[in-house]
């Protein structure tokens, strides 16, 4: 199921129907990254000037310039999961509507999340992701461990965020949580795909649109499997019935 889902999402991302959304998503992601980089660079410059370090130690000034430039690349990796959550919250319903209309025309369309709620979810997840990735960043100079922590943490976080946004168009938050727990292995594997994508420079800019499309497909396929198994309806009703039996 996962391989077919990834292929379907990759096909959708570059389709004419999603191309405009993709470019808008990439533009917003780049703009946010540049904004964060500019803020960090300004903070570093003010710190050096306030402490007169650049005047007393020219080497520190040169090192600061190097770190400011290199920081953009580091930020692209460690800040992208948090930034992609904000971008995904903004564009997910647009992506979902296209995928649902083109790939599942016979199904009833999902309900778009209220704009404020979608952004709130994105910001909430971004704060959590930022905290986790700051811990991973502290382990930057510990070979092996840093990448492992980064990958594992983001596989979980990205799987949770994107699946909840996609499934939230059809189910209540409690039902979405139950679905995610019931299919935790498949959902986490999809998150691992996104975590791997984040590690690829430049290509990782498509993460918000690709992740949204992939989780829409994944949710639809999980629902189709439940229907084939005779478990259609609310995930909570299914779970309650299972416990009662």
C-alpha positions as CSV (number, residue, x, y, z in Angstrom):
1,X,0.0,0.0,0.0
2,X,2.7,2.5,0.9
3,X,4.6,2.2,-2.3
4,X,1.5,2.8,-4.4
5,X,0.7,5.7,-2.2
6,X,4.1,7.3,-2.6
7,X,3.9,6.8,-6.4
8,X,0.4,8.4,-6.5
9,X,1.6,11.4,-4.5
10,X,4.7,11.9,-6.7
11,X,2.5,11.8,-9.8
12,X,0.1,14.3,-8.3
13,X,2.7,16.8,-7.1
14,X,3.8,17.7,-10.6
15,X,0.4,17.4,-12.3
16,X,-1.0,20.5,-14.0
17,X,-3.8,20.6,-11.3
18,X,-1.3,20.9,-8.4
19,X,1.5,22.8,-10.2
20,X,0.3,26.2,-9.2
21,X,-0.2,25.2,-5.6
22,X,3.3,23.6,-5.6
23,X,5.0,26.8,-6.7
24,X,3.1,28.8,-4.2
25,X,4.1,26.4,-1.5
26,X,7.7,26.4,-2.5
27,X,7.7,30.2,-2.6
28,X,6.2,30.5,0.9
29,X,8.6,27.9,2.3
30,X,11.6,29.7,0.8
31,X,10.4,33.0,2.0
32,X,10.0,31.7,5.6
33,X,13.4,30.1,5.5
34,X,15.0,33.3,4.3
35,X,13.1,35.3,6.9
36,X,14.4,33.0,9.7
37,X,17.9,33.1,8.3
38,X,17.8,36.9,8.1
39,X,16.6,37.1,11.7
40,X,19.3,34.9,13.0
41,X,22.0,36.7,11.0
42,X,20.8,40.1,12.4
43,X,20.8,38.6,15.9
44,X,24.3,37.4,15.5
45,X,25.5,40.7,14.1
46,X,23.9,42.6,17.0
47,X,25.5,40.2,19.5
48,X,29.0,40.7,18.0
49,X,28.6,44.5,17.9
50,X,27.2,44.8,21.4
51,X,30.2,42.8,22.8
52,X,32.7,44.5,20.4
53,X,34.0,41.0,19.5
54,X,34.4,41.7,15.8
55,X,36.6,44.7,16.5
56,X,38.8,42.9,19.1
57,X,38.9,39.6,17.3
58,X,38.6,39.9,13.5
59,X,38.7,36.1,13.2
60,X,35.5,35.8,15.1
61,X,33.9,38.2,12.6
62,X,35.0,36.1,9.7
63,X,33.8,32.9,11.5
64,X,30.4,34.6,12.1
65,X,30.0,35.4,8.4
66,X,30.8,31.8,7.5
67,X,28.3,30.5,10.1
68,X,25.6,32.9,8.9
69,X,26.0,31.5,5.3
70,X,26.3,27.9,6.4
71,X,23.4,28.4,8.8
72,X,21.0,28.7,5.8
73,X,21.8,25.1,4.8
74,X,21.5,23.9,8.4
75,X,18.3,25.8,8.8
76,X,16.9,24.3,5.6
77,X,17.3,20.8,7.2
78,X,16.5,21.4,10.9
79,X,13.9,24.1,10.4
80,X,12.1,22.7,7.4
81,X,9.9,20.2,9.4
82,X,8.5,23.0,11.5
83,X,8.1,25.4,8.6
84,X,6.6,22.7,6.4
85,X,3.9,22.2,9.1
86,X,2.9,25.9,8.8
87,X,2.9,25.7,5.0
88,X,1.0,22.4,5.0
89,X,-1.7,23.8,7.3
90,X,-2.1,26.7,4.8
91,X,-2.3,24.6,1.6
92,X,-3.6,21.2,2.7
93,X,-7.2,21.7,1.9
94,X,-6.3,23.1,-1.6
95,X,-4.2,20.0,-2.2
96,X,-6.8,17.6,-0.7
97,X,-9.6,19.0,-2.8
98,X,-7.6,18.4,-6.0
99,X,-6.5,14.9,-5.1
100,X,-10.0,13.9,-3.9
101,X,-11.6,15.3,-7.0
102,X,-9.2,13.8,-9.5
103,X,-8.4,10.4,-7.9
104,X,-11.6,9.7,-5.9
105,X,-14.5,11.3,-7.9
106,X,-17.1,8.8,-6.6
107,X,-16.4,9.5,-3.0
108,X,-18.0,12.4,-1.0
109,X,-15.4,15.2,-0.6
110,X,-14.0,16.1,2.8
111,X,-14.8,19.2,4.8
112,X,-12.2,21.9,4.7
113,X,-10.8,22.8,8.1
114,X,-11.6,26.3,9.2
115,X,-8.7,28.5,8.2
116,X,-7.9,29.6,11.8
117,X,-8.0,26.0,13.0
118,X,-5.7,24.8,10.2
119,X,-3.2,27.5,10.9
120,X,-3.4,26.8,14.7
121,X,-2.7,23.1,14.1
122,X,0.2,24.1,11.9
123,X,1.7,26.5,14.4
124,X,1.1,24.0,17.3
125,X,3.0,21.3,15.4
126,X,5.7,23.7,14.3
127,X,6.4,24.7,17.9
128,X,6.7,21.0,18.9
129,X,8.8,20.2,15.8
130,X,11.1,23.1,16.5
131,X,11.7,22.0,20.0
132,X,12.5,18.4,19.0
133,X,14.7,19.5,16.2
134,X,16.6,21.9,18.4
135,X,17.5,18.9,20.6
136,X,18.6,17.1,17.4
137,X,20.6,20.2,16.4
138,X,22.5,20.1,19.7
139,X,23.6,16.6,18.7
140,X,24.9,17.8,15.4
141,X,28.5,17.0,16.2
142,X,27.7,13.5,17.5
143,X,28.1,11.3,14.4
144,X,25.4,8.8,13.7
145,X,23.3,9.8,16.7
146,X,22.2,13.2,15.3
147,X,20.9,11.9,12.1
148,X,19.2,9.0,13.8
149,X,17.4,11.3,16.3
150,X,16.5,13.7,13.6
151,X,15.1,11.0,11.4
152,X,13.2,9.1,14.1
153,X,11.7,12.2,15.6
154,X,10.6,13.7,12.4
155,X,9.2,10.4,11.1
156,X,6.8,10.4,14.0
157,X,6.0,14.1,14.0
158,X,5.5,14.4,10.3
159,X,3.4,11.2,10.1
160,X,1.2,12.5,13.0
161,X,0.7,16.1,11.6
162,X,0.1,15.3,8.0
163,X,-2.2,12.3,8.7
164,X,-4.3,14.3,11.2
165,X,-4.7,17.2,8.7
166,X,-5.8,14.8,5.9
167,X,-8.1,12.6,8.0
168,X,-9.4,15.6,9.8
169,X,-11.4,16.5,6.7
170,X,-13.6,13.5,7.4
171,X,-13.4,12.6,11.1
172,X,-13.5,14.3,14.5
173,X,-10.1,14.7,16.3
174,X,-10.9,11.7,18.6
175,X,-11.7,9.6,15.6
176,X,-8.6,10.7,13.7
177,X,-6.4,9.8,16.7
178,X,-8.0,6.4,16.9
179,X,-7.4,5.8,13.2
180,X,-3.8,6.9,13.5
181,X,-3.2,4.5,16.5
182,X,-4.9,1.6,14.8
183,X,-2.8,2.0,11.6
184,X,0.3,3.3,13.4
185,X,2.8,1.2,11.5
186,X,1.6,2.3,8.1
187,X,1.2,5.9,9.1
188,X,4.7,5.9,10.7
189,X,6.2,4.4,7.6
190,X,4.7,7.2,5.5
191,X,6.2,9.7,8.0
192,X,9.6,8.0,7.5
193,X,9.3,8.7,3.8
194,X,8.7,12.4,4.6
195,X,11.6,12.5,7.1
196,X,13.8,11.0,4.3
197,X,12.6,13.6,1.9
198,X,13.4,16.4,4.3
199,X,17.1,15.3,4.2
200,X,17.4,15.9,0.5
201,X,18.4,19.5,-0.2
202,X,16.2,21.5,-2.7
203,X,13.9,18.5,-3.2
204,X,12.7,18.9,0.4
205,X,11.0,22.1,-0.6
206,X,8.1,20.1,-2.0
207,X,7.5,18.4,1.4
208,X,4.3,20.3,2.2
209,X,2.5,19.5,-1.0
210,X,3.9,16.0,-1.4
211,X,3.1,15.2,2.3
212,X,-0.4,16.5,2.0
213,X,-1.1,14.5,-1.2
214,X,0.5,11.3,0.2
215,X,-1.6,11.4,3.4
216,X,-4.8,12.1,1.5
217,X,-4.1,9.0,-0.6
218,X,-3.1,7.0,2.5
219,X,-6.2,7.9,4.3
220,X,-8.4,7.0,1.3
221,X,-6.7,3.6,0.9
222,X,-7.0,2.8,4.6
223,X,-10.7,3.6,4.4
224,X,-11.1,1.4,1.4
225,X,-9.4,-1.4,3.3
226,X,-11.7,-0.9,6.3
227,X,-14.7,-1.1,3.9
228,X,-13.4,-4.3,2.3
229,X,-13.0,-5.8,5.8
230,X,-16.5,-4.8,6.7
231,X,-15.4,-2.0,9.1
232,X,-17.0,1.0,7.5
233,X,-18.3,3.9,9.6
234,X,-16.8,5.8,12.5
235,X,-13.5,4.5,13.8
236,X,-14.7,5.1,17.3
237,X,-17.9,3.0,16.8
238,X,-15.8,0.2,15.3
239,X,-13.4,0.3,18.3
240,X,-16.3,0.4,20.8
241,X,-17.9,-2.6,19.1
242,X,-14.6,-4.5,19.1
243,X,-14.2,-3.9,22.8
244,X,-17.8,-4.9,23.6
245,X,-17.2,-8.2,21.8
